[in-house]
Amino acid sequence: MTSEKDLISNDWQSTKSTVMERVSHLYNNDAMSDVTFLVKNENSSSHCRILAHKLFLAARSSVFNAMFNGPMA
């Protein structure tokens, strides 16, 4: 059975009144991210995990667009 807490967390759209707020919510969490970058910290051996979205990367960069949608994708 679905609890009220589960319903609220799965219905986050109802807490956002504009499309911009909804896109911002998706952009800033890993719910629908489909790319992960592992970036090495230059001052240590640790890595930082950066989640991203192909949509935004391809819209901003012809290189990413070619990587995701080109013949070698």
N, C-alpha and C positions, 0 to 999 in steps of 0.2 A: 504494500500500500504506500502511496506517495504522501509524504508529510508536507505540512504547510511550508516548512523551511525549504524542502526540495522544490516545491512549486515556485517559491519566490526566486530561488537561485536559477531555475530554468526559465523563468519569465522575466528576465532582466529588462527586456524591451519595454515592458509596461512602466518602468521607472524612468525611461528616457522619452522626452516629449518631441524631439526632433531627430531627423535622420543623421544630422551632424553629431549629435550626442551619442547615437547608437554606433556610428562608425568609429568615433573616438573611443568608445568602450571596447570595441573589438580590436582596434589598433593597439590598445594598451594592455592587452592580456593575451594569454596563449590559447584561448578557446578555439580560434580558427586559424592560427598561424600555421603556415605550411613550409617554412624554411627556418633552419636553425644555423646560426653562425657560432663557431667556437673560436674565440679570440684570445690569444695568449697574452697574459699580463706581462709587460716588458720588465717589470721589477721582481717577478717571481716566476715559478713554474706553473702557477695556477692558470686556469682558463675561465673566461667569462662567457656565459651562454646568452646569445642575443636572438630573440625570436622575431620573425618578420613575416611578411605577407608577399607572395609573388605578385599579386595585383599591384601593390604600391611600388615594389622594386621595378617591375617591368614598365610601369607608367613613367617612372622617373629616369630610367637608364636604358639606353639602347643595348648596352652590353648585357644587362640582366635579361632584357626582353629576348635577345638572341639565345642566351643560355636556356631560358625556360621554353621558348617557342620556336627556336630555329631547328634546322634539320638534325642537329646533334643532340637535341634535348633529351 
